[in-house]
Amino acid sequence: MTQWDTATLRQMDFDHYLHPFSDMQDLKQVGTRIIVKGEGCYIWDSEGNKILDSMSGMSCVNMGYSQPALIDAANAQFAQLPFYTSFFKTATLPAIELATLLAEIAPAGYERVFFTNSGSEANDTMIRMVRRYWDIMGKPNKKTIITRWNAYHGSTIAAASMSGMVSMHDKGWIPIPGIVHIDQPYQLEHGLPGESETDFALRAASWLEDKIKAIGPDNIAAFVGEPAQMAGGAVIPPPGYWQKIQEICRRYDILLVSDDVICSFGRLGKWFGFQHPRIDIQPDLVVVAKAMTNAYFPLAGVILSQGVGDVLVNQGGTFNHGFTYTGHPVAAAVGMATIRLMQQTNILETLESTTIPYFNQAFKQLSDHPLIDHAETLGMMAGFVLYQDKAKKIHFPDPQKIAVMCQQLCYQHGVVMRPAGTRMACAPPLIINEAQIDEMIVKIRHALDATLKAANL
Ligand SMILES: Cc1ncc(COP(=O)(O)O)c(C=O)c1O
């Protein structure tokens, strides 16, 4: 397959290829795992290990690897027209068709989309749009964006500022002005003794109101949140939280943005994460990316509600914003093929009737492991907390170190999870079947046993 052996590739990798979110010295010591093949729910590394990819790449290969319809769509578009721009009053067929298809699968009232290449760019685009919206509405002071600690919205300067990851802020002179944070709705961290889930939901939502009052509603453009925070460790909001957030946004005339980059295209069982019954909101703008093309080609976008779209289009004049690859025809062709594949295979119906309930009951059983507690799922997203002493709810002194070790042991046992602070998370492909879910749980259990042993408890 390749002229290089793994050791040579690892050396070339260290010498030349800078990895995202990585300590290169640490990477050199551990040795890069080089992935050479994917099929269905599995990936293979250069040493021949077959691994169940229960992270769907980066929560994006929702329909699995090696989908011929998507590869064919890309090849056909490469042959027909590999690129043309959407600047200068031109467009390509796939870009128009995908925009129309997105309006078709979205709930009524979401008619328009602006395409970008990544979720980060889409979030930057969203900020420019909401600020432009308020300028047009004659409220130019409404500029501040409110997001949450431990959120992830991307790595460009504005998206990293919106992200509530302190380790990112430390290293980049961010957040930039005009972006502020409130606490996340994570009851394990912020709940009070004896507080019900409902009371916590209302209290967590009230932090938004407190922030609005402190800054002044006339200065705030939007509240932005992920329906559930995958990168933050699969933090699942309590019921009622999002509905209260929406009520507060409406009351103070603040736009509500769903960063649906991970939660859409079936991850929570619906086309969009904000449609999940636990979330159930009508955002003013929706940020999408990742699984829109099953991650086979970079593509992201901002979907606008009728209210915002009409203002920007009918009253906004020229929106001086865009990217060379906005609406890239091959990306759009793969996006269309992905949505068509999801429709043809009735994946959302299978998720609701079979996969999600099975995954939920199987994953929850992990809570009986001595290291972990609160194994929980929302749709096809799942996470748990790693405890040093779970009876007393004591975390490890260096939780990140244990979580990263657990991640490596997961790989060694043929399964993928991602670490996030005190938590471990996963998001398997939506096409996973019951036998594969069982296999995944057994492998995670083996990795947890190995973590327990390595942690010397
Ligand atoms: C919720 C959310 N928003 C935005 C992004 C950034 O997307 P990208 O990595 O495509 O820039 C991510 C990436 O994981 C994400 O999870």
PDBQT file of the ligand as one rigid body, heavy atoms in Angstrom, charges set to zero:
ROOT
HETATM    1  C1  LIG A 501     -19.959  22.503  18.029  1.00  0.00    +0.000 C 
HETATM    2  C2  LIG A 501     -18.787  22.783  17.131  1.00  0.00    +0.000 A 
HETATM    3  N1  LIG A 501     -18.721  23.960  16.490  1.00  0.00    +0.000 NA
HETATM    4  C3  LIG A 501     -17.716  24.259  15.665  1.00  0.00    +0.000 A 
HETATM    5  C4  LIG A 501     -16.691  23.368  15.447  1.00  0.00    +0.000 A 
HETATM    6  C5  LIG A 501     -15.562  23.739  14.542  1.00  0.00    +0.000 C 
HETATM    7  O1  LIG A 501     -15.670  23.063  13.353  1.00  0.00    +0.000 OA
HETATM    8  P1  LIG A 501     -14.369  22.886  12.420  1.00  0.00    +0.000 P 
HETATM    9  O2  LIG A 501     -13.435  21.968  13.143  1.00  0.00    +0.000 OA
HETATM   10  O3  LIG A 501     -14.940  22.306  11.157  1.00  0.00    +0.000 OA
HETATM   11  O4  LIG A 501     -13.803  24.236  12.208  1.00  0.00    +0.000 OA
HETATM   12  C6  LIG A 501     -16.721  22.117  16.078  1.00  0.00    +0.000 A 
HETATM   13  C7  LIG A 501     -15.669  21.136  15.839  1.00  0.00    +0.000 C 
HETATM   14  O5  LIG A 501     -15.574  20.114  16.446  1.00  0.00    +0.000 OA
HETATM   15  C8  LIG A 501     -17.788  21.824  16.959  1.00  0.00    +0.000 A 
HETATM   16  O6  LIG A 501     -17.842  20.676  17.625  1.00  0.00    +0.000 OA
ENDROOT
TORSDOF 0
